[in-house]
Amino acid sequence: MFIALKGRYTNKLSIPQPRNISNNNVFPFVFIGYEAYLLSKNLMRPFSRNNLTPDKRIYNYHHSRARRIVERAFGLLTKKFCIFETTMLLSPENAELVTLACYVLHNMLRKREGSVSDIHEELLSLQESEKSNPQEQPIWRRASNAALTISNLFVQYFNSPEGSVPWQNKFAFINEHNI
């Protein structure tokens, strides 16, 4: 989390320094957020659905895919441990320990149960519920030039041979006429 302090941001989460992952392009570590969030150097959001270019549509596909994976993983964890259904009344340090303990217990239980089909069925049901509850379009806000540069760097990467996946065009454009 970055905290605004007299016009500056302080890195309270100790986010690692940007790294080189492609053709000498340095990419920062980023959080994945919804359209309602303001684009920043460490928070990427999807592009508005209005007037999307094919390259931005591909980026939105990758962004959405990453966000859904995280949400589904957290949904599975919440289903197993009800402590995540509400605000934890713990200090940040203790909340972190409880969360890490739940991760370990969850992984131990999954390994012991050996039930991959349950996970698959849960993911399919979550996917169906997403289709029935479309989100409203949030208000657009102005982002910094540095944040836009980073966002465009990700757009270029996901559309390059190095950053693309074989199926992205099929899924990025599957609902093109419904949007």
PyMOL commands that set and color helices and strands:
alter all, ss='L'
color gray80, all
select helices_A, chain A and resi 54-80+82-85+92-113+116-132+145-158+168-172
alter helices_A, ss='H'
color red, helices_A
select strands_A, chain A and resi 2-5+8-11+19-22+25-27+31-32+43-44
alter strands_A, ss='S'
color yellow, strands_A
deselect
rebuild
show_as cartoon
